[in-house]
Amino acid sequence: MQVLGLETSCDETGVALFDTRRGLVAQALHSQVRLHAAYGGVVPEIASRDHVRCLLPLVRQVLAEAAVQRPDAIAYTAGPGLVGALMVGGGLANGLGLGWQCPVIPIHHMEGHLLAPMLEENAPDFPFLALLVSGGHSMLVLCKTLGDYQVLGTTQDDAVGEAFDKCAKLLGLGYPGGPALARLAEQGSESAYAFPRPMLHHPGLDFSFSGLKTAVMLQVKQATSDGVLDSAVADIAASFQRAAIDTLIGRTLKAAKEVSAKRIVVAGGVGANVLLRRELAARFDGRVFYPRLEYCTDNGAMIAVAGALRMAEAVDATEIRAQARWSLDTLRPPEGMIDE
């Protein structure tokens, strides 16, 4: 069974073909970073127009590379995300479904991230605890089985990826600045500044990064006033990154203890952070799973594999689904699936 996956939730256009026997056959990804850099963030209308421009050529490219005329089903991101961008992917998926007479499968974007490690040879078994961290999300999710998810904690304000980008902007690193900040942090001292670890010792499992971001902003202002910002940027970056990663790991280990987790999955763009990967693996008494770096950010492969796992929910191409907001814990296991 071959599933074509389309990802258009925000500023990356992803297409992939997943075969239930052979695994991932082909994929292509187009990033819009250069288009949005001049504005310091994603512009929804520009994002939608670029998806329109790129999506069908990428579909042709992936099918040609896989030597496939048409797939057995098409999975597409139905939400959450930018509605206009989602409409592009949903519209093409349903149009191709009608033309090819194959069903379509609406996929939750965050479930795609949770299932990205299933693309690896050593995929995690259910149940597992997931730390889902990106520019828009900071979540701890207990994944009992496919479609049975319990959100244990989420962010009360900025997501951790958003905090990375905003602090990078304060340091003059441009947009998107998260990866640039992480690289700069390698040159600085993690202990140069005593930034807070927000909510690390608070009850519950929620996150908050606004206070940490404010602390960085105040330090940047002080360093600027003292005329030492240029010599301090690496230390500020390193100290911020250490505080953010300590917060993520502390909450994750607390959640793992509460639910007796033996496996942790780290997914989302911040899952590519080297310090997070190294520290969590060293401090967790169990197995930690990560998707490859290319599957941490938004991509079509995670949507294709999610579609393959949800093949039982394939429907005729008659309705475009596009949901800006869609709670992960409203999902259910595919019909007929036995919850062990």
LUMGULO-421817 format. One record per residue (C-alpha): x, y, z. Coordinates in steps of 0.5 Angstrom, whole numbers, plus 500, padded with zeros to 3 digits. Example, Ala and Ser with C-alpha at 12.3 -4.5 7.8 and 13.67 -1.06 7.14 Angstrom:
# residues 2
<node u="525" v="491" w="516"/>
<node u="527" v="498" w="514"/>
This chain:
# residues 340
<node u="500" v="500" w="500"/>
<node u="503" v="507" w="498"/>
<node u="501" v="513" w="501"/>
<node u="503" v="520" w="499"/>
<node u="504" v="525" w="504"/>
<node u="503" v="533" w="504"/>
<node u="505" v="538" w="509"/>
<node u="503" v="545" w="508"/>
<node u="501" v="547" w="515"/>
<node u="506" v="553" w="516"/>
<node u="512" v="555" w="512"/>
<node u="515" v="549" w="509"/>
<node u="512" v="545" w="503"/>
<node u="513" v="537" w="504"/>
<node u="511" v="531" w="500"/>
<node u="513" v="524" w="501"/>
<node u="511" v="517" w="499"/>
<node u="511" v="512" w="504"/>
<node u="510" v="504" w="502"/>
<node u="508" v="500" w="508"/>
<node u="512" v="494" w="506"/>
<node u="519" v="498" w="503"/>
<node u="518" v="504" w="508"/>
<node u="520" v="511" w="506"/>
<node u="521" v="511" w="498"/>
<node u="522" v="518" w="496"/>
<node u="521" v="525" w="499"/>
<node u="522" v="533" w="498"/>
<node u="522" v="539" w="502"/>
<node u="522" v="546" w="500"/>
<node u="523" v="552" w="506"/>
<node u="520" v="559" w="505"/>
<node u="525" v="561" w="510"/>
<node u="528" v="566" w="505"/>
<node u="521" v="569" w="504"/>
<node u="519" v="571" w="511"/>
<node u="526" v="573" w="513"/>
<node u="525" v="580" w="511"/>
<node u="519" v="580" w="516"/>
<node u="522" v="577" w="522"/>
<node u="516" v="572" w="522"/>
<node u="512" v="568" w="518"/>
<node u="507" v="572" w="513"/>
<node u="501" v="567" w="512"/>
<node u="499" v="570" w="505"/>
<node u="506" v="569" w="503"/>
<node u="506" v="562" w="506"/>
<node u="500" v="560" w="502"/>
<node u="502" v="563" w="496"/>
<node u="508" v="559" w="496"/>
<node u="505" v="553" w="497"/>
<node u="501" v="554" w="491"/>
<node u="507" v="555" w="487"/>
<node u="511" v="549" w="490"/>
<node u="506" v="543" w="492"/>
<node u="504" v="540" w="485"/>
<node u="511" v="541" w="482"/>
<node u="514" v="537" w="489"/>
<node u="509" v="532" w="488"/>
<node u="511" v="530" w="481"/>
<node u="518" v="530" w="483"/>
<node u="517" v="525" w="489"/>
<node u="512" v="521" w="484"/>
<node u="518" v="521" w="479"/>
<node u="523" v="519" w="483"/>
<node u="519" v="513" w="486"/>
<node u="517" v="511" w="479"/>
<node u="510" v="511" w="481"/>
<node u="504" v="513" w="477"/>
<node u="499" v="514" w="483"/>
<node u="499" v="512" w="490"/>
<node u="494" v="508" w="494"/>
<node u="492" v="514" w="498"/>
<node u="493" v="521" w="500"/>
<node u="495" v="524" w="507"/>
<node u="495" v="531" w="508"/>
<node u="496" v="536" w="514"/>
<node u="489" v="538" w="516"/>
<node u="491" v="542" w="522"/>
<node u="493" v="545" w="526"/>
<node u="496" v="551" w="522"/>
<node u="495" v="557" w="518"/>
<node u="488" v="556" w="515"/>
<node u="490" v="558" w="508"/>
<node u="496" v="554" w="508"/>
<node u="492" v="548" w="510"/>
<node u="487" v="549" w="505"/>
<node u="492" v="549" w="499"/>
<node u="495" v="542" w="502"/>
<node u="487" v="540" w="503"/>
<node u="485" v="542" w="496"/>
<node u="490" v="539" w="492"/>
<node u="490" v="532" w="496"/>
<node u="482" v="532" w="495"/>
<node u="483" v="534" w="487"/>
<node u="488" v="529" w="486"/>
<node u="484" v="524" w="490"/>
<node u="478" v="525" w="485"/>
<node u="482" v="525" w="479"/>
<node u="486" v="518" w="481"/>
<node u="480" v="515" w="485"/>
<node u="484" v="514" w="491"/>
<node u="482" v="516" w="498"/>
<node u="484" v="521" w="502"/>
<node u="486" v="521" w="510"/>
<node u="486" v="528" w="514"/>
<node u="492" v="528" w="519"/>
<node u="493" v="532" w="525"/>
<node u="500" v="536" w="524"/>
<node u="502" v="534" w="532"/>
<node u="501" v="527" w="531"/>
<node u="505" v="527" w="525"/>
<node u="511" v="529" w="529"/>
<node u="509" v="524" w="535"/>
<node u="510" v="519" w="529"/>
<node u="516" v="521" w="526"/>
<node u="520" v="516" w="530"/>
<node u="516" v="511" w="526"/>
<node u="520" v="512" w="520"/>
<node u="527" v="509" w="523"/>
<node u="529" v="502" w="523"/>
<node u="529" v="502" w="531"/>
<node u="522" v="505" w="532"/>
<node u="519" v="506" w="539"/>
<node u="514" v="501" w="542"/>
<node u="507" v="504" w="545"/>
<node u="507" v="507" w="550"/>
<node u="512" v="512" w="551"/>
<node u="512" v="519" w="553"/>
<node u="513" v="525" w="548"/>
<node u="517" v="531" w="549"/>
<node u="514" v="535" w="543"/>
<node u="518" v="542" w="542"/>
<node u="518" v="547" w="536"/>
<node u="516" v="554" w="534"/>
<node u="509" v="553" w="536"/>
<node u="509" v="548" w="541"/>
<node u="512" v="545" w="548"/>
<node u="508" v="539" w="550"/>
<node u="509" v="533" w="554"/>
<node u="504" v="528" w="551"/>
<node u="503" v="521" w="554"/>
<node u="502" v="516" w="548"/>
<node u="498" v="510" w="550"/>
<node u="497" v="507" w="543"/>
<node u="496" v="510" w="536"/>
<node u="491" v="516" w="537"/>
<node u="490" v="515" w="545"/>
<node u="494" v="521" w="547"/>
<node u="494" v="525" w="554"/>
<node u="497" v="532" w="554"/>
<node u="500" v="532" w="561"/>
<node u="503" v="539" w="560"/>
<node u="503" v="545" w="555"/>
<node u="506" v="552" w="555"/>
<node u="503" v="557" w="558"/>
<node u="506" v="563" w="554"/>
<node u="511" v="562" w="549"/>
<node u="513" v="555" w="546"/>
<node u="521" v="554" w="547"/>
<node u="522" v="554" w="539"/>
<node u="519" v="561" w="539"/>
<node u="523" v="563" w="546"/>
<node u="529" v="561" w="542"/>
<node u="527" v="565" w="536"/>
<node u="526" v="571" w="540"/>
<node u="532" v="571" w="544"/>
<node u="536" v="570" w="538"/>
<node u="533" v="577" w="535"/>
<node u="535" v="580" w="541"/>
<node u="542" v="578" w="540"/>
<node u="541" v="581" w="533"/>
<node u="542" v="574" w="530"/>
<node u="536" v="574" w="525"/>
<node u="530" v="570" w="523"/>
<node u="529" v="564" w="524"/>
<node u="535" v="565" w="530"/>
<node u="534" v="559" w="534"/>
<node u="539" v="554" w="530"/>
<node u="544" v="560" w="530"/>
<node u="543" v="561" w="537"/>
<node u="545" v="554" w="539"/>
<node u="551" v="555" w="534"/>
<node u="553" v="561" w="538"/>
<node u="552" v="558" w="544"/>
<node u="558" v="553" w="543"/>
<node u="562" v="559" w="544"/>
<node u="560" v="562" w="550"/>
<node u="560" v="560" w="558"/>
<node u="553" v="557" w="560"/>
<node u="554" v="559" w="567"/>
<node u="556" v="567" w="565"/>
<node u="549" v="569" w="567"/>
<node u="544" v="566" w="572"/>
<node u="538" v="566" w="568"/>
<node u="531" v="563" w="571"/>
<node u="529" v="556" w="570"/>
<node u="521" v="558" w="569"/>
<node u="516" v="553" w="573"/>
<node u="522" v="548" w="574"/>
<node u="520" v="547" w="581"/>
<node u="512" v="548" w="580"/>
<node u="507" v="543" w="581"/>
<node u="504" v="540" w="575"/>
<node u="508" v="539" w="568"/>
<node u="506" v="546" w="564"/>
<node u="512" v="550" w="561"/>
<node u="513" v="558" w="561"/>
<node u="518" v="561" w="557"/>
<node u="516" v="568" w="558"/>
<node u="520" v="570" w="564"/>
<node u="526" v="567" w="561"/>
<node u="526" v="571" w="555"/>
<node u="525" v="577" w="559"/>
<node u="531" v="576" w="563"/>
<node u="535" v="575" w="557"/>
<node u="532" v="582" w="554"/>
<node u="534" v="585" w="561"/>
<node u="541" v="583" w="560"/>
<node u="542" v="585" w="553"/>
<node u="539" v="592" w="555"/>
<node u="544" v="592" w="561"/>
<node u="550" v="589" w="556"/>
<node u="548" v="595" w="551"/>
<node u="548" v="600" w="556"/>
<node u="555" v="598" w="559"/>
<node u="558" v="598" w="551"/>
<node u="560" v="590" w="552"/>
<node u="554" v="587" w="548"/>
<node u="559" v="584" w="542"/>
<node u="563" v="581" w="547"/>
<node u="557" v="578" w="551"/>
<node u="553" v="575" w="546"/>
<node u="556" v="568" w="546"/>
<node u="555" v="568" w="554"/>
<node u="548" v="570" w="553"/>
<node u="546" v="565" w="548"/>
<node u="550" v="559" w="552"/>
<node u="546" v="561" w="559"/>
<node u="540" v="562" w="555"/>
<node u="540" v="555" w="552"/>
<node u="542" v="552" w="558"/>
<node u="536" v="555" w="562"/>
<node u="531" v="553" w="557"/>
<node u="534" v="546" w="556"/>
<node u="535" v="545" w="563"/>
<node u="527" v="547" w="564"/>
<node u="525" v="542" w="558"/>
<node u="529" v="536" w="561"/>
<node u="527" v="537" w="568"/>
<node u="519" v="537" w="567"/>
<node u="520" v="531" w="562"/>
<node u="524" v="527" w="567"/>
<node u="518" v="529" w="572"/>
<node u="513" v="527" w="567"/>
<node u="517" v="520" w="566"/>
<node u="517" v="519" w="573"/>
<node u="510" v="520" w="574"/>
<node u="507" v="516" w="569"/>
<node u="513" v="510" w="570"/>
<node u="515" v="512" w="562"/>
<node u="521" v="507" w="560"/>
<node u="521" v="510" w="553"/>
<node u="521" v="518" w="551"/>
<node u="520" v="520" w="544"/>
<node u="523" v="528" w="543"/>
<node u="520" v="531" w="537"/>
<node u="519" v="537" w="533"/>
<node u="524" v="542" w="531"/>
<node u="527" v="544" w="537"/>
<node u="528" v="536" w="538"/>
<node u="534" v="537" w="533"/>
<node u="538" v="541" w="539"/>
<node u="545" v="538" w="540"/>
<node u="545" v="540" w="548"/>
<node u="538" v="537" w="549"/>
<node u="539" v="530" w="546"/>
<node u="546" v="529" w="549"/>
<node u="543" v="531" w="556"/>
<node u="536" v="528" w="556"/>
<node u="540" v="521" w="554"/>
<node u="545" v="522" w="559"/>
<node u="540" v="523" w="565"/>
<node u="534" v="519" w="563"/>
<node u="534" v="512" w="566"/>
<node u="531" v="509" w="560"/>
<node u="531" v="509" w="552"/>
<node u="530" v="516" w="548"/>
<node u="528" v="516" w="541"/>
<node u="529" v="522" w="536"/>
<node u="527" v="522" w="529"/>
<node u="533" v="524" w="524"/>
<node u="534" v="531" w="524"/>
<node u="531" v="532" w="517"/>
<node u="525" v="529" w="520"/>
<node u="525" v="534" w="526"/>
<node u="522" v="540" w="522"/>
<node u="516" v="540" w="518"/>
<node u="516" v="535" w="513"/>
<node u="512" v="530" w="508"/>
<node u="515" v="524" w="511"/>
<node u="511" v="524" w="518"/>
<node u="505" v="526" w="514"/>
<node u="505" v="520" w="510"/>
<node u="507" v="515" w="515"/>
<node u="501" v="517" w="520"/>
<node u="497" v="516" w="514"/>
<node u="499" v="509" w="513"/>
<node u="498" v="508" w="520"/>
<node u="491" v="511" w="519"/>
<node u="489" v="508" w="513"/>
<node u="483" v="505" w="516"/>
<node u="480" v="512" w="516"/>
<node u="481" v="514" w="509"/>
<node u="475" v="517" w="506"/>
<node u="473" v="519" w="499"/>
<node u="475" v="526" w="497"/>
<node u="469" v="530" w="498"/>
<node u="471" v="535" w="503"/>
<node u="477" v="539" w="505"/>
<node u="479" v="539" w="512"/>
<node u="483" v="545" w="515"/>
<node u="483" v="547" w="522"/>
<node u="487" v="552" w="525"/>
<node u="486" v="549" w="532"/>
<node u="485" v="542" w="534"/>
<node u="487" v="539" w="540"/>
<node u="491" v="533" w="540"/>
<node u="487" v="529" w="546"/>
<node u="481" v="529" w="541"/>
<node u="484" v="524" w="537"/>
<node u="482" v="517" w="537"/>
<node u="485" v="510" w="535"/>
<node u="483" v="508" w="528"/>
<node u="476" v="504" w="528"/>
<node u="477" v="497" w="529"/>
<node u="484" v="498" w="533"/>
<node u="485" v="494" w="539"/>
<node u="487" v="498" w="545"/>
<node u="492" v="494" w="549"/>
